[in-house]
Amino acid sequence: MALSTAGAGLAPARVRRARIAVSAFFLTNGALYANLLPRFPEVKDAFGLSNTLYGLAVVAFPLGAILIGALPARAIRRFGSGPVAGLGTVLLCACVAAAGAGAGPGAGTGIGLGVFLVAMFLGGALDAHVDTAQNAQGMDVQRARGRSIINSLHALWSLGAVAGGLMGTAALVLGVPLAWHLLGSGLLWSAVALVALRSALTRAEGTALRTVEPDATTTAAPGDSRPARDPVPAGDPVPAGAGRGGAGRVVVGHLLPVAVIAIAGVMIEDVGANWSAVYLTAELRAPLAAAGLGLVAMMAAQFVGRMLGDPMTDRWGRVAVARAGAALSAAGMLLVVLAPGPAAAVAGFALAGFGCATLVPAAYHAADDLPGLKPGTGLALVSWLMRISFLSLSPAVGALSDAAGLRWALVVVPVFALVAVLMAGVLRARP
């Protein structure tokens, strides 16, 4: 696809700087929280939590995101996606560091658990703002560049998660206290976000890009029925002819099915983030130093899948790529469930990570294309619905694992991936 940027008045050098800035946002967001994930078994032991209570504790993060509703979209419209992504990252770093301090010395007193839960809750609320803002910034840069970049941006998020997972594993092996580890990580990634903010697209630039008409030569990828986005002025609440009832029909008829595809993708990520370390060490008896390998393998494979995602989507279309990816995700998670040892489980996590690579980017792209919604609303609502799945998944896995074992509790994930295979057609762009 090719969009003219003349109406936005952006020079090529300006677009390149914005591309680097949004790439840094995605990389930082992936790395920041991933630093904590390999140390979740340590957190679980520090508080003496059962699987059920552990599952409830880790959902404080998505719960914070869920309760803020559509606030990220409002913040983006008021301040611009760049400031929300950059400054939100700094505050998110502080919350993750506070969570690490709560799980440090004195964690067994009850005060530590309270600090951990509050910090995770606030961190989730901030992450919802950062996630929506960086995707909005990415879609604007994509319009400025005139070709798809959203999968490669999510690839950088995966690369950041790999880097964060390796940082967390290294800190664990070296015996670095959790609080000091997360404080150092937060300072590093805060600095990256603040530097990136200097080159991010401004609110005015983003508004100008959203009013640019597609070139007459624009063509849709196979499987799509129109160009990447219809021009809708950013100040208009809905296109002409679409009232409140029309917006409601868009949400129910189009956005919810798109959110199901996104949820299928993030369920894989959620299991890798919250349960892979516990699964490898508790169920498959992997050494503690190998606890983070499932997450690292998943994110590394997801990075590769997302780097290939843009050319694959250009060639075969969002629907075909998403359907194949969901099928690979189901196969990978089934391998995890049936794995006789840690090596097979790590391979299963890698296959699932490669398969789910394009699901969330495709869902975000489809949500941002929907007419009848204010700018940023589709992205915010899909992100919000994904986090609702976070709220239910970990407690469900924890409760099922206490009753039947963690291995069989994970069966719900490949089943949901198969649902995504059947629903992938909703990603086809509509005229």
Buried (B, 14 or more C-beta within 10 A) or exposed (E): BBBBBEEBEBEEEBBBBBBBBBBBBBBBBBBBBBBBBBBBBBBBEBBEBEBBBBBBBBBBBBBBBBBBEBBBBBBBBEBBBBBBBBBBBBBBBBBBBBBBBBBBEEBEEEEBBEBBBBBBBBBBBBBBBBBBBBBBBBBBBBBBBBEBBBBBBBBBBBBBBBBBBBBBBBBBEEEBEBBBBBBBBBEBBBEBBEEBBEBBBEBEBBBBBBBBEBBEEBEBBBBBEBBBBBBBEBEEBBBEEBEEEBBEEBBEEBBBBBBBBBBBBBBBBBBBBBBBBBBBBBBBEBEBEBBBBBBBBBBBBBBBBBBBBBEBBBEBBBBBBBBBBBBBBBBBBBBBBEBEEBEBBBBBBBBBBBBBBBBBBBBBBBBBBBBBBBBBBBBBBBBBBBBBBBBEBBBBBBBBBBEEEBBEBBBBBBEBBBBBBEBBEBBBBBE
